[in-house]
Amino acid sequence: MVARCEATSAVLGSGEPVATKLRRIAEKARKKPGFKFTSLYHLMNEELLRGCFQRLRKDAAAGIDNMTKDMYAENLESNLSNLIDRLHRMAYIPQPVRRKYIPKPGSTKQRPLGIPCFEDKLVQAGLVRIMESVYEQDFIKDSYGFRPARSCHDALRALSEAVENKPTNHIVEADIKGFFDNVNQDWLMKFLVHRIEDKRIQRMVKRFLKAGVDEDGSVMVSDEGTPQGGVISPLLANIYLHYALDLWFEKVYRKSCAGYARLIRYADDFVVCFQYKTDAERFRKELGERLGTFELEVEPTKTKVMEFGRFAVQNATKRGKRAETFDFLGLTHYCGTRKDGTGFRMKRVTARKKFVAKLKLFKEWLQKARILKTKELWQIAKAKVRGHYNYYGVTDNLRGIVRFGEIVKKLLFKWLNRRGKKNCLNWEKFIEMLKRFPLPKPRIRVSMFSFSVN
């Protein structure tokens, strides 16, 4: 029989800080995996929401109410008091998110982005803190997306460890078709009940799912998808895939494999390492069946089984072919050797699609930023370059970020030269400018072996 928490608040105590209460909930969730929490919503109090308010971005775009963080802060005390009153009377109704379209990197398509109202962001942040304290104890080790103290680089390190130090000979590169738009809300609510039986938490999550999207004054509500752009969306996505994919792989599929198998997931992007081809091919087939049970589809053009590992190059050469590569988290992974030419190493370089997309975005920004004063433009350009290096400056990818930096310099020269008279800035003057005001230096900032390089 599944245990239930009928008096969570009594267990927690009444005078403790929210952070302490959340730690107690986390500890209980960790020790009792089958425990259902029935009393959590009372933690949506002033202390919790004030902390969430402080963490929200100041420069975030406003929703359909045009409310910003600065505007909300002008009457913070009364605003929080009014919000808490509505929350605990269950009178709080989320507003539709404002839909905005942004360019999709590496594609001519537009990506829909949802911008929630400020109070909706605040309430979602509060719900996330409460729900996270429970679900962080349940999520598998190799789930990395949008979780505390976990990053893309951690997922990449885990992949390196699995390919280089384990008997990985085959990779399944997988993609879920339109995941965030196709999450089945009924299944999501069923998954939520496994751990959280607090009816008010459930009702508030359901309200956000049904808030809808405002596009040109027309509101659309769907039975599918998670709140676009919402603070709560990544957590709900992780809960969905935890039950639909992760637990199935760990508890069922992996145990049926003849050899080594490991799934590494970042949000809806994942790869699976296998020792034997038969296990990999069977997974590719059964994955579609498993996801189909929960109203999801595999994208066939982006899902494949390939030989990859220490023998891949040798075997491909015998067949007169090149060893295959795969993309994961913006990097193309390929089979290589150590610096001395001996021993297998998995290496990586910026994925071509991402490389082209990042340069295109930088160029488009430059075209609009020409009106800025040179000092301001230069500072923003440095921040953009630094951000690129911080992410893509990983082990083996020095050539990739050096090339990016060189093209950025040429773009800066080109567009700065168009601000005044023709050819007002020659290349010699630009080089002197770079000496006086250097751009960030391309160097490896993140080690794929064990630790981050500062």
C-alpha positions in Angstrom: 0.0 0.0 0.0 1.2 3.5 -0.8 2.0 5.7 2.2 0.4 9.1 2.4 1.2 12.3 4.2 -2.0 13.4 6.0 -0.3 15.9 8.3 2.7 17.3 6.5 2.5 20.7 8.1 2.5 19.2 11.6 5.5 17.2 10.7 7.4 20.2 9.5 6.6 22.5 12.3 5.1 26.0 12.1 7.9 28.4 12.9 10.6 27.1 10.6 11.9 29.0 7.5 10.5 27.7 4.2 14.0 26.5 3.2 14.1 24.2 6.2 10.6 22.9 5.5 11.6 22.2 1.9 14.7 20.3 3.0 12.5 18.2 5.3 10.1 17.4 2.4 13.1 16.5 0.3 14.4 14.2 2.9 11.1 12.5 3.4 10.7 12.1 -0.4 14.2 10.6 -0.6 13.6 8.1 2.2 10.1 7.1 1.1 9.9 6.8 -2.7 6.3 5.7 -2.6 5.1 8.5 -0.3 2.3 10.8 -1.5 2.3 14.4 -0.2 -1.2 15.8 0.5 -0.3 19.0 2.3 2.2 21.2 0.4 0.2 24.2 -0.9 0.4 26.1 2.4 4.0 26.7 1.6 3.0 29.2 -1.0 3.4 32.0 1.5 5.0 35.4 1.6 8.5 34.1 2.5 8.6 31.7 -0.4 7.2 34.2 -3.0 9.4 37.0 -1.8 12.4 34.7 -2.4 11.1 33.8 -5.8 10.5 37.5 -6.7 14.2 38.3 -5.9 15.3 35.5 -8.3 13.2 36.5 -11.3 15.0 38.3 -14.1 14.7 42.1 -14.1 15.0 42.4 -17.9 12.5 39.7 -18.8 9.9 40.6 -21.4 6.4 41.4 -20.1 3.3 39.4 -20.8 -0.1 40.6 -22.0 -0.5 42.7 -18.8 2.8 44.7 -19.6 3.8 44.3 -16.0 7.6 44.3 -15.3 9.6 43.4 -12.2 10.3 47.0 -11.5 6.7 48.0 -11.8 5.6 45.1 -9.5 8.3 46.1 -6.9 6.8 49.6 -6.5 4.0 48.2 -4.4 5.6 44.9 -3.5 4.1 44.5 0.0 0.6 45.0 -1.1 1.0 43.1 -4.3 2.3 40.0 -2.4 -0.4 40.3 0.2 -3.1 40.5 -2.4 -1.5 37.6 -4.4 -1.3 35.3 -1.4 -4.9 36.1 -0.5 -6.1 35.1 -4.0 -3.9 32.0 -4.0 -5.2 30.6 -0.7 -8.9 31.4 -1.7 -8.1 29.5 -4.9 -9.2 32.7 -6.7 -6.0 33.1 -8.7 -6.5 32.5 -12.4 -3.4 32.4 -14.7 -3.6 34.6 -17.8 -2.8 33.4 -21.3 0.8 33.7 -22.4 1.7 36.2 -25.0 3.0 34.4 -28.1 6.0 35.8 -29.9 8.0 34.2 -32.7 11.7 34.1 -32.8 14.1 32.8 -35.5 14.9 29.1 -35.1 18.7 28.6 -35.1 19.9 26.8 -38.2 16.5 26.9 -39.9 14.2 29.3 -41.8 11.3 28.3 -39.5 10.1 30.5 -36.6 10.0 29.2 -33.1 6.9 30.1 -31.0 7.9 31.6 -27.6 5.4 32.1 -24.8 5.8 35.1 -22.4 3.7 34.7 -19.2 2.5 37.6 -17.1 4.7 38.6 -14.2 2.5 37.2 -11.5 2.2 34.0 -13.3 6.0 33.7 -13.4 6.1 34.4 -9.7 3.5 31.7 -8.9 5.1 29.2 -11.2 8.4 29.8 -9.5 6.8 29.1 -6.1 5.3 25.9 -7.3 8.6 24.8 -8.8 10.4 25.2 -5.5 7.8 23.1 -3.7 7.5 20.4 -6.4 11.3 20.3 -7.0 11.9 19.3 -3.4 9.9 16.1 -4.0 10.9 15.2 -7.6 14.6 15.9 -7.3 14.8 12.9 -5.1 13.1 10.7 -7.8 14.8 11.8 -11.1 17.5 9.5 -12.4 21.1 10.4 -12.2 21.5 10.8 -16.0 18.7 13.4 -16.3 20.4 16.7 -16.6 18.0 19.3 -18.2 17.0 22.3 -16.1 17.8 20.8 -12.8 19.6 22.4 -9.8 23.4 22.1 -9.9 23.3 20.3 -13.3 24.3 21.6 -16.7 24.8 20.7 -20.3 28.5 20.3 -19.6 27.7 17.7 -16.9 25.6 15.7 -19.5 28.5 15.9 -22.0 31.0 14.7 -19.4 28.7 11.8 -18.6 28.5 10.9 -22.3 32.4 11.0 -22.5 32.6 8.7 -19.5 30.1 6.2 -21.0 31.8 6.2 -24.4 35.5 6.2 -23.4 35.5 4.2 -20.2 32.6 1.7 -20.8 32.1 -0.9 -23.5 30.1 1.4 -25.8 30.1 0.3 -29.4 26.8 1.7 -30.6 24.8 4.9 -30.1 21.2 5.6 -30.6 20.7 9.3 -31.4 17.1 10.1 -30.7 14.7 13.0 -31.1 11.1 13.4 -29.9 8.9 15.2 -32.4 7.6 18.5 -31.1 7.9 17.3 -27.5 6.8 20.5 -25.6 3.8 21.0 -27.8 2.7 17.4 -27.7 2.8 16.6 -24.0 -0.5 15.0 -23.1 -1.9 17.0 -20.2 -4.1 14.1 -18.9 -1.0 11.8 -18.7 0.9 14.6 -17.0 -1.7 15.0 -14.3 -1.7 11.2 -13.7 2.1 11.3 -13.4 1.8 14.2 -10.9 -0.5 12.2 -8.6 2.1 9.6 -8.1 3.9 11.9 -5.7 1.7 14.9 -5.1 -1.8 14.3 -3.9 -2.4 17.9 -2.7 -5.5 18.8 -4.6 -4.7 22.5 -4.6 -1.3 22.0 -6.1 -2.9 19.8 -8.8 -5.6 22.4 -9.5 -3.1 25.2 -9.8 -0.9 23.2 -12.2 -4.0 22.3 -14.2 -5.0 26.0 -14.4 -1.6 26.9 -15.9 -1.9 24.1 -18.4 -5.3 25.5 -19.5 -4.3 29.2 -19.4 -4.0 29.2 -23.2 -2.0 31.3 -25.7 -2.8 34.9 -26.7 -1.9 35.5 -30.4 -3.0 38.8 -31.9 -5.9 39.1 -29.4 -7.2 35.6 -30.0 -6.8 33.1 -27.1 -6.3 29.4 -27.9 -6.5 26.7 -25.3 -5.2 23.1 -26.0 -5.3 19.7 -24.3 -1.7 19.2 -25.3 1.6 20.9 -24.4 3.1 22.6 -21.4 3.0 26.4 -20.6 5.2 27.9 -23.3 8.0 30.0 -21.8 6.8 29.3 -18.3 9.1 28.8 -15.3 7.2 25.6 -14.5 7.4 24.1 -18.0 10.9 22.5 -17.7 10.0 20.7 -14.5 6.7 19.4 -15.9 8.6 18.2 -19.0 11.1 16.4 -16.7 8.3 14.8 -14.7 6.6 13.6 -18.0 9.8 12.1 -19.4 10.8 10.6 -16.0 7.7 8.3 -16.1 7.4 8.0 -19.9 11.0 7.3 -20.7 13.6 7.3 -17.9 11.9 4.8 -15.5 11.0 2.5 -18.4 14.6 2.5 -19.6 16.2 2.0 -16.1 13.7 -0.5 -14.6 12.7 -2.5 -17.7 14.7 -2.0 -20.9 18.2 -1.8 -19.5 17.7 -5.0 -17.5 16.7 -6.9 -20.7 19.9 -5.9 -22.5 22.6 -8.5 -23.2 25.4 -5.9 -22.5 26.1 -2.4 -21.3 23.4 0.3 -21.8 23.1 3.9 -20.6 20.6 6.7 -21.4 21.8 10.3 -21.0 19.1 13.0 -21.3 19.0 16.7 -21.3 15.3 17.9 -21.3 13.9 16.2 -24.5 17.3 15.7 -26.1 18.9 12.3 -25.4 21.4 9.7 -26.6 21.7 6.1 -25.5 24.9 4.1 -25.4 24.9 0.3 -26.1 27.5 -2.4 -26.1 25.6 -4.6 -28.6 24.0 -3.7 -31.9 21.0 -6.0 -31.3 20.1 -4.1 -28.0 20.5 -0.7 -29.8 18.2 -1.7 -32.8 15.6 -3.2 -30.5 15.6 0.0 -28.4 15.0 2.1 -31.5 11.9 0.0 -32.3 10.6 -0.3 -28.7 11.2 3.4 -28.1 8.6 4.4 -30.7 6.1 2.0 -29.1 6.8 3.2 -25.6 6.5 6.9 -26.5 3.4 6.2 -28.5 1.7 5.0 -25.3 2.0 8.5 -24.0 1.0 10.4 -27.2 4.5 11.2 -28.3 6.3 10.4 -31.5 9.9 9.7 -32.5 11.2 12.0 -35.3 12.3 9.4 -37.8 14.7 11.8 -39.7 16.6 12.6 -36.5 16.6 9.2 -34.9 19.2 6.5 -35.9 21.4 3.7 -34.7 25.1 3.9 -35.5 28.3 2.2 -34.7 30.3 4.4 -32.5 33.2 3.7 -30.2 36.8 2.4 -30.1 36.4 0.1 -33.0 34.1 2.3 -35.2 36.8 3.9 -37.3 38.6 0.6 -38.0 35.4 -1.2 -38.9 34.2 1.6 -41.1 37.5 1.8 -43.0 37.2 -2.0 -43.8 33.9 -1.2 -45.4 35.4 1.7 -47.4 33.4 4.3 -45.4 33.9 6.9 -42.8 32.9 6.4 -39.2 29.6 8.1 -38.4 29.2 11.2 -36.1 26.2 12.5 -34.0 25.1 15.8 -32.6 24.2 16.3 -29.0 23.7 19.6 -27.2 25.1 21.7 -30.0 28.3 19.7 -30.5 29.2 17.1 -33.1 30.8 14.0 -31.6 33.3 11.9 -33.5 35.7 9.1 -33.0 39.4 10.2 -32.6 42.6 9.3 -30.8 44.7 10.7 -28.0 47.3 13.5 -28.7 50.0 10.9 -29.2 47.9 9.1 -31.8 47.3 6.0 -29.7 44.2 5.0 -27.8 40.6 5.9 -28.5 39.1 9.3 -27.6 35.6 10.7 -28.3 36.1 14.2 -29.5 33.8 17.1 -30.3 33.4 20.2 -32.4 30.7 22.9 -32.7 27.9 21.4 -34.8 27.9 23.0 -38.2 24.2 23.9 -37.9 24.8 25.7 -34.6 28.0 27.4 -35.8 26.2 28.9 -38.8 23.1 29.9 -36.7 25.2 31.6 -34.1 27.1 33.7 -36.6 23.8 34.6 -38.4 22.3 35.8 -35.1 25.5 37.8 -34.4 25.4 39.4 -37.8 21.7 40.3 -37.4 22.4 41.9 -34.0 25.2 43.9 -35.5 23.0 45.2 -38.3 20.6 46.6 -35.7 23.3 47.7 -33.2 25.2 50.0 -35.6 23.3 53.0 -34.1 24.8 52.3 -30.7 27.9 54.2 -29.5 31.0 52.2 -30.2 31.8 51.7 -26.5 28.3 50.2 -25.8 28.4 48.1 -29.0 31.8 46.7 -28.1 30.8 45.8 -24.6 27.8 43.8 -25.8 29.8 42.2 -28.6 32.4 41.1 -26.0 29.6 39.6 -23.8 28.2 37.7 -26.7 31.6 36.3 -27.7 32.4 35.4 -24.1 29.1 33.6 -23.8 29.9 31.5 -26.9 33.3 30.6 -25.6 31.9 29.7 -22.2 29.6 27.1 -23.7 31.5 25.8 -26.8 35.0 26.2 -25.3 35.1 22.5 -24.3 37.9 20.0 -24.6 39.0 19.4 -28.2 37.0 22.3 -29.6 39.7 25.1 -29.6 39.7 25.2 -33.4 36.0 25.7 -33.5 35.9 28.7 -31.1 39.0 30.2 -32.7 37.3 30.1 -36.1 34.2 31.6 -34.6 36.2 34.5 -33.1 38.0 35.2 -36.4 34.7 35.5 -38.3 33.3 37.7 -35.5 36.2 40.1 -36.0 35.6 40.3 -39.7 31.9 41.0 -39.1 32.7 43.7 -36.6 35.2 45.3 -39.0 32.6 45.2 -41.8 29.7 46.7 -39.9 31.8 49.3 -38.0 33.2 50.4 -41.3 29.7 51.1 -42.5 28.9 53.6 -39.8 30.7 56.6 -41.3 32.3 57.5 -44.5 33.2 54.6 -46.8 36.4 52.8 -45.7 36.7 55.2 -42.7 38.2 52.3 -40.7 40.9 50.3 -42.5 42.2 46.9 -41.3 45.3 48.4 -39.7 43.3 50.8 -37.6 40.9 48.0 -36.6 43.9 45.8 -35.5 45.1 48.7 -33.3 41.6 49.0 -31.9 41.6 45.3 -31.0 45.0 45.7 -29.2 43.6 48.5 -27.1 40.2 46.9 -26.5 40.7 43.2 -27.0 37.9 40.7 -27.4 37.8 37.7 -25.1 40.5 35.2 -25.9 39.4 31.9 -27.3 40.5 29.1 -24.9 39.2 25.9 -23.5 37.1 26.9 -20.5 35.4 23.5 -19.7 37.2 20.2 -19.3 35.3 17.1 -20.4 37.4 15.0 -18.1 36.4 16.0 -14.6 36.1 19.7 -13.8 35.3 23.2 -15.2 38.2 25.4 -16.2 37.7 29.0 -15.0 
